[in-house]
Amino acid sequence: GLGFNIVGGTDQQYISNDSSIYVSRIKKNGAAYLDGRLQEGDKILAVNGRDLKDLRHKDAVELFRNAGCDVSLKIQRRLQPQNGPVGHQGDGESGGLPLAAILVPGLALAAAAVWILLRYRQRM
């Protein structure tokens, strides 16, 4: 296989009112993984020049299965990595650490180091 799974289609919409085909999973050590260009969440627009618009899920799967050894994909990159459906905006949380959680302890350590250095230099 090509080393990835897809979701979507006219009969199994992954995103409401969108029948596009999306990459749902890249299989570790599969062809897509080793190539490195395809990402989970990418929308696949065409396979070997064949438009995937308005296809049922099983018809899209069949196109991939019969794509051959030399496969050309036209994709639309997702805007940002997300959990859940590609179009989901979430609750506004980034999911990462706030910048202050990194900067405040770092500044405190730097201030303590400067204070210790100044105290040490006064004793010399």
N, CA, C and O of each residue as an XYZ file, in Angstrom:
496
protein
N       0.811     -1.197      0.000
C       0.000      0.000      0.000
C       0.846      1.249      0.000
O       2.075      1.192     -0.046
N       0.173      2.370      0.052
C       0.848      3.660      0.023
C       1.270      4.125      1.411
O       2.020      5.091      1.549
N       0.786      3.434      2.433
C       1.236      3.747      3.784
C       0.459      4.820      4.499
O       0.984      5.463      5.409
N      -0.793      5.030      4.104
C      -1.626      5.987      4.839
C      -3.089      5.599      4.709
O      -3.486      4.898      3.778
N      -3.883      6.071      5.665
C      -5.329      5.849      5.656
C      -6.024      7.151      5.291
O      -5.499      8.243      5.511
N      -7.214      7.010      4.730
C      -7.990      8.189      4.358
C      -9.365      8.144      5.012
O      -9.869      7.085      5.387
N      -9.953      9.331      5.135
C     -11.333      9.479      5.596
C     -12.015     10.450      4.646
O     -11.358     11.186      3.910
N     -13.342     10.439      4.673
C     -14.107     11.378      3.868
C     -14.765     10.708      2.670
O     -14.695      9.491      2.504
N     -15.389     11.505      1.860
C     -16.137     11.047      0.703
C     -17.567     11.541      0.798
O     -17.999     12.009      1.852
N     -18.302     11.439     -0.296
C     -19.676     11.943     -0.310
C     -20.565     11.182      0.663
O     -21.532     11.739      1.183
N     -20.250      9.926      0.914
C     -21.082      9.103      1.784
C     -20.585      9.029      3.229
O     -21.290      8.512      4.096
N     -19.383      9.538      3.496
C     -18.801      9.484      4.846
C     -18.059     10.785      5.141
O     -16.848     10.775      5.364
N     -18.772     11.882      5.141
C     -18.125     13.185      5.320
C     -17.391     13.252      6.655
O     -17.959     12.992      7.716
N     -16.111     13.610      6.570
C     -15.266     13.769      7.756
C     -15.549     15.112      8.413
O     -15.535     15.235      9.638
N     -15.805     16.114      7.585
C     -16.161     17.451      8.052
C     -17.531     17.765      7.480
O     -17.789     17.525      6.300
N     -18.404     18.299      8.309
C     -19.759     18.601      7.889
C     -19.770     19.458      6.622
O     -19.043     20.447      6.529
N     -20.589     19.077      5.659
C     -20.731     19.780      4.372
C     -19.447     19.808      3.549
O     -19.244     20.723      2.750
N     -18.590     18.830      3.735
C     -17.346     18.735      2.976
C     -17.114     17.262      2.641
O     -16.864     16.452      3.534
N     -17.195     16.924      1.377
C     -17.048     15.521      0.975
C     -15.625     15.204      0.500
O     -15.403     14.202     -0.180
N     -14.668     16.059      0.859
C     -13.282     15.858      0.451
C     -12.664     14.638      1.133
O     -13.184     14.120      2.121
N     -11.541     14.200      0.575
C     -10.792     13.075      1.108
C      -9.590     13.622      1.886
O      -8.847     14.464      1.382
N      -9.410     13.141      3.105
C      -8.334     13.600      3.978
C      -7.459     12.433      4.418
O      -7.922     11.296      4.509
N      -6.196     12.724      4.689
C      -5.276     11.743      5.261
C      -5.572     11.666      6.755
O      -5.444     12.659      7.472
N      -5.970     10.476      7.222
C      -6.281     10.336      8.640
C      -5.103      9.789      9.441
O      -4.975     10.072     10.632
N      -4.236      9.000      8.785
C      -3.121      8.403      9.517
C      -2.012      8.038      8.547
O      -2.258      7.509      7.463
N      -0.796      8.329      8.955
C       0.390      7.909      8.214
C       0.947      6.683      8.938
O       1.246      6.743     10.131
N       1.084      5.587      8.221
C       1.573      4.350      8.835
C       3.092      4.396      8.970
O       3.809      4.659      8.005
N       3.565      4.135     10.191
C       4.996      4.156     10.470
C       5.725      3.197      9.533
O       5.322      2.045      9.374
N       6.794      3.679      8.920
C       7.638      2.927      7.990
C       6.955      2.557      6.681
O       7.495      1.761      5.913
N       5.768      3.122      6.407
C       5.113      2.926      5.122
C       5.698      3.880      4.088
O       6.550      4.706      4.416
N       5.249      3.771      2.852
C       5.775      4.585      1.764
C       5.619      6.088      2.046
O       6.563      6.851      1.842
N       4.456      6.513      2.504
C       4.223      7.936      2.776
C       5.098      8.428      3.925
O       5.611      9.546      3.878
N       5.268      7.618      4.939
C       6.110      7.960      6.089
C       7.567      8.134      5.646
O       8.227      9.105      6.018
N       8.049      7.193      4.858
C       9.439      7.238      4.403
C       9.683      8.403      3.451
O      10.770      8.982      3.441
N       8.674      8.750      2.648
C       8.788      9.887      1.747
C       8.818     11.199      2.536
O       9.597     12.097      2.218
N       7.977     11.311      3.557
C       8.015     12.444      4.473
C       7.248     13.690      4.076
O       7.198     14.642      4.856
N       6.658     13.723      2.913
C       5.970     14.949      2.487
C       4.514     15.008      2.900
O       4.011     16.091      3.198
N       3.825     13.887      2.926
C       2.407     13.855      3.269
C       2.242     13.942      4.782
O       3.028     13.364      5.532
N       1.224     14.664      5.223
C       0.968     14.816      6.657
C      -0.475     14.462      6.976
O      -1.369     14.607      6.142
N      -0.681     13.996      8.200
C      -2.044     13.732      8.663
C      -2.822     15.035      8.632
O      -2.325     16.077      9.058
N      -4.044     14.967      8.125
C      -4.882     16.158      8.010
C      -4.844     16.793      6.627
O      -5.679     17.642      6.317
N      -3.885     16.394      5.787
C      -3.827     16.942      4.425
C      -5.074     16.519      3.648
O      -5.563     15.398      3.791
N      -5.574     17.436      2.825
C      -6.691     17.131      1.927
C      -6.093     16.664      0.607
O      -5.234     17.337      0.037
N      -6.545     15.515      0.121
C      -6.046     15.003     -1.151
C      -7.016     15.426     -2.247
O      -8.183     15.034     -2.247
N      -6.523     16.221     -3.168
C      -7.359     16.769     -4.232
C      -7.394     15.874     -5.462
O      -8.418     15.789     -6.141
N      -6.265     15.195     -5.757
C      -6.187     14.348     -6.949
C      -5.132     13.267     -6.767
O      -4.155     13.444     -6.040
N      -5.352     12.142     -7.446
C      -4.400     11.032     -7.479
C      -4.071     10.766     -8.938
O      -4.961     10.485     -9.741
N      -2.796     10.856     -9.278
C      -2.351     10.658    -10.666
C      -3.191     11.473    -11.659
O      -3.534     10.995    -12.741
N      -3.512     12.701    -11.272
C      -4.276     13.596    -12.134
C      -5.782     13.410    -12.075
O      -6.521     14.202    -12.659
N      -6.249     12.389    -11.388
C      -7.699     12.128    -11.283
C      -8.263     12.864    -10.077
O      -7.865     12.596     -8.943
N      -9.177     13.780    -10.313
C      -9.817     14.581     -9.283
C     -10.619     13.692     -8.340
O     -11.339     12.798     -8.784
N     -10.493     13.937     -7.040
C     -11.220     13.150     -6.042
C     -12.535     13.793     -5.628
O     -13.217     13.278     -4.742
N     -12.900     14.896     -6.243
C     -14.117     15.608     -5.879
C     -15.353     14.749     -6.146
O     -15.470     14.105     -7.189
N     -16.259     14.756     -5.189
C     -17.559     14.085     -5.283
C     -17.456     12.566     -5.465
O     -18.253     11.971     -6.190
N     -16.489     11.950     -4.814
C     -16.367     10.490     -4.844
C     -16.857      9.886     -3.538
O     -16.721     10.490     -2.475
N     -17.426      8.695     -3.623
C     -17.743      7.950     -2.408
C     -16.421      7.460     -1.810
O     -15.421      7.330     -2.516
N     -16.428      7.194     -0.510
C     -15.219      6.762      0.188
C     -14.623      5.517     -0.467
O     -13.421      5.470     -0.733
N     -15.450      4.519     -0.726
C     -14.927      3.263     -1.280
C     -14.341      3.462     -2.680
O     -13.398      2.765     -3.054
N     -14.889      4.406     -3.463
C     -14.345      4.686     -4.788
C     -12.969      5.361     -4.690
O     -12.072      5.094     -5.490
N     -12.825      6.238     -3.694
C     -11.523      6.874     -3.463
C     -10.495      5.824     -3.034
O      -9.359      5.832     -3.508
N     -10.897      4.927     -2.141
C     -10.000      3.853     -1.703
C      -9.560      3.016     -2.896
O      -8.391      2.645     -3.004
N     -10.485      2.724     -3.778
C     -10.170      1.921     -4.961
C      -9.164      2.634     -5.869
O      -8.278      1.998     -6.439
N      -9.306      3.961     -6.001
C      -8.343      4.731     -6.800
C      -6.932      4.604     -6.224
O      -5.963      4.433     -6.963
N      -6.832      4.689     -4.907
C      -5.521      4.559     -4.272
C      -4.962      3.152     -4.451
O      -3.771      2.984     -4.715
N      -5.810      2.152     -4.311
C      -5.350      0.767     -4.458
C      -4.840      0.479     -5.865
O      -3.936     -0.338     -6.041
N      -5.406      1.137     -6.858
C      -5.029      0.902     -8.256
C      -4.094      1.981     -8.806
O      -3.929      2.098    -10.021
N      -3.491      2.757     -7.929
C      -2.673      3.895     -8.368
C      -1.350      3.477     -9.007
O      -0.751      4.255     -9.750
N      -0.895      2.279     -8.731
C       0.367      1.823     -9.298
C       1.550      2.152     -8.409
O       1.387      2.537     -7.251
N       2.749      1.996     -8.967
C       3.983      2.214     -8.202
C       4.393      3.676     -8.157
O       4.871      4.153     -7.127
N       4.214      4.388     -9.252
C       4.543      5.811     -9.324
C       3.270      6.603     -9.084
O       2.418      6.695     -9.968
N       3.134      7.178     -7.891
C       1.892      7.857     -7.518
C       2.151      9.346     -7.359
O       3.099      9.762     -6.693
N       1.297     10.137     -7.980
C       1.359     11.588     -7.865
C       0.103     12.059     -7.131
O      -1.018     11.782     -7.557
N       0.307     12.767     -6.032
C      -0.818     13.297     -5.255
C      -0.824     14.814     -5.322
O       0.220     15.454     -5.196
N      -1.989     15.379     -5.518
C      -2.169     16.827     -5.400
C      -2.869     17.025     -4.064
O      -3.974     16.527     -3.851
N      -2.223     17.752     -3.174
C      -2.781     17.918     -1.824
C      -2.944     19.391     -1.474
O      -2.356     20.283     -2.086
N      -3.766     19.594     -0.465
C      -3.897     20.923      0.146
C      -3.497     20.747      1.587
O      -4.135     20.010      2.337
N      -2.425     21.435      1.975
C      -1.890     21.311      3.328
C      -2.859     21.907      4.332
O      -3.442     22.963      4.089
N      -3.029     21.238      5.446
C      -3.841     21.813      6.520
C      -3.132     23.046      7.054
O      -1.913     23.168      6.931
N      -3.883     23.953      7.643
C      -3.299     25.206      8.102
C      -2.452     25.023      9.348
O      -1.401     25.654      9.471
N      -2.881     24.177     10.273
C      -2.129     23.943     11.508
C      -2.490     22.577     12.059
O      -3.592     22.083     11.820
N      -1.567     21.958     12.800
C      -1.888     20.661     13.398
C      -3.002     20.816     14.422
O      -3.020     21.776     15.192
N      -3.920     19.878     14.428
C      -5.047     19.941     15.350
C      -5.434     18.549     15.785
O      -5.104     17.560     15.130
N      -6.135     18.484     16.896
C      -6.742     17.233     17.319
C      -8.168     17.222     16.830
O      -8.826     18.263     16.831
N      -8.662     16.079     16.414
C     -10.035     15.977     15.950
C     -10.132     16.343     14.486
O      -9.115     16.424     13.798
N     -11.335     16.565     14.002
C     -11.537     16.884     12.587
C     -10.738     18.109     12.181
O     -10.530     19.019     12.984
N     -10.299     18.129     10.953
C      -9.429     19.183     10.445
C     -10.060     20.555     10.588
O      -9.349     21.515     10.882
N     -11.356     20.686     10.394
C     -12.008     21.990     10.450
C     -12.358     22.454     11.844
O     -12.886     23.554     12.005
N     -12.083     21.655     12.857
C     -12.442     21.988     14.236
C     -11.529     23.084     14.760
O     -10.307     22.969     14.674
N     -12.111     24.142     15.300
C     -11.327     25.261     15.783
C     -10.927     25.125     17.246
O     -10.044     25.852     17.701
N     -11.536     24.236     17.984
C     -11.177     24.049     19.390
C     -11.762     25.137     20.262
O     -12.641     25.889     19.840
N     -11.260     25.212     21.493
C     -11.800     26.158     22.460
C     -10.867     27.343     22.675
O     -10.987     28.058     23.669
N      -9.947     27.549     21.754
C      -9.045     28.683     21.863
C      -7.751     28.347     22.580
O      -6.840     29.174     22.596
N      -7.638     27.191     23.161
C      -6.411     26.792     23.842
C      -5.420     26.254     22.825
O      -5.804     25.532     21.905
N      -4.168     26.594     22.979
C      -3.157     26.140     22.031
C      -2.722     24.714     22.323
O      -2.234     24.027     21.426
N      -2.887     24.258     23.546
C      -2.462     22.922     23.906
C      -1.017     22.877     24.356
O      -0.569     21.848     24.862
N      -0.268     23.963     24.190
C       1.128     24.012     24.608
C       1.267     24.793     25.904
O       0.280     25.240     26.488
N       2.509     24.948     26.340
C       2.769     25.738     27.543
C       2.652     27.221     27.220
O       3.097     27.655     26.157
N       2.062     28.003     28.114
C       2.059     29.447     27.894
C       3.494     29.965     27.952
O       4.324     29.428     28.686
N       3.779     30.990     27.190
C       5.120     31.548     27.143
C       5.605     31.966     28.525
O       6.785     31.809     28.840
N       4.712     32.493     29.347
C       5.084     32.928     30.694
C       5.573     31.768     31.555
O       6.409     31.961     32.437
N       5.060     30.568     31.306
C       5.488     29.404     32.087
C       6.944     29.061     31.823
O       7.583     28.386     32.631
N       7.468     29.521     30.702
C       8.869     29.277     30.372
C       9.724     30.489     30.762
O      10.808     30.339     31.327
N       9.224     31.688     30.453
C      10.011     32.897     30.682
C      10.180     33.256     32.153
O      11.278     33.628     32.566
N       9.136     33.158     32.942
C       9.205     33.591     34.343
C      10.246     32.787     35.119
O      11.110     33.385     35.758
N      10.196     31.439     35.087
C      11.246     30.704     35.811
C      12.642     30.986     35.247
O      13.612     31.048     36.003
N      12.752     31.154     33.935
C      14.047     31.460     33.331
C      14.592     32.794     33.788
O      15.782     32.915     34.080
N      13.722     33.807     33.853
C      14.155     35.117     34.337
C      14.513     35.073     35.816
O      15.460     35.732     36.245
N      13.768     34.306     36.592
C      14.070     34.171     38.020
C      15.447     33.528     38.215
O      16.220     33.963     39.068
N      15.750     32.503     37.431
C      17.066     31.855     37.518
C      18.181     32.817     37.109
O      19.238     32.861     37.737
N      17.930     33.583     36.052
C      18.935     34.544     35.595
C      19.179     35.611     36.656
O      20.327     35.975     36.911
N      18.116     36.116     37.276
C      18.252     37.130     38.326
C      19.017     36.572     39.517
O      19.866     37.255     40.091
N      18.717     35.323     39.890
C      19.417     34.687     41.006
C      20.899     34.517     40.673
O      21.753     34.726     41.534
N      21.204     34.146     39.451
C      22.599     33.970     39.046
C      23.348     35.298     39.097
O      24.492     35.337     39.551
N      22.732     36.378     38.645
C      23.353     37.703     38.684
C      23.577     38.121     40.129
O      24.639     38.650     40.458
N      22.608     37.896     40.986
C      22.722     38.262     42.401
C      23.878     37.503     43.055
O      24.672     38.091     43.790
N      23.973     36.196     42.789
C      25.054     35.383     43.357
C      26.404     35.868     42.832
O      27.367     35.952     43.594
N      26.484     36.187     41.552
C      27.726     36.680     40.959
C      28.149     37.993     41.605
O      29.320     38.175     41.938
N      27.202     38.904     41.783
C      27.522     40.195     42.404
C      27.967     40.015     43.854
O      28.914     40.666     44.295
N      27.299     39.147     44.590
C      27.679     38.879     45.990
C      29.071     38.265     46.047
O      29.865     38.605     46.924
N      29.368     37.376     45.131
C      30.668     36.707     45.097
C      31.772     37.716     44.776
O      32.850     37.655     45.368
N      31.518     38.645     43.845
C      32.507     39.634     43.452
C      32.775     40.633     44.585
O      33.887     41.146     44.713
N      31.744     40.908     45.412
C      31.924     41.837     46.547
C      32.877     41.237     47.574
O      33.602     41.977     48.239
N      32.893     39.931     47.718
C      33.736     39.272     48.708
C      35.190     39.194     48.263
O      36.067     38.932     49.086
N      35.465     39.413     46.993
C      36.830     39.312     46.489
C      37.611     40.545     46.763
O      38.785     40.625     46.402
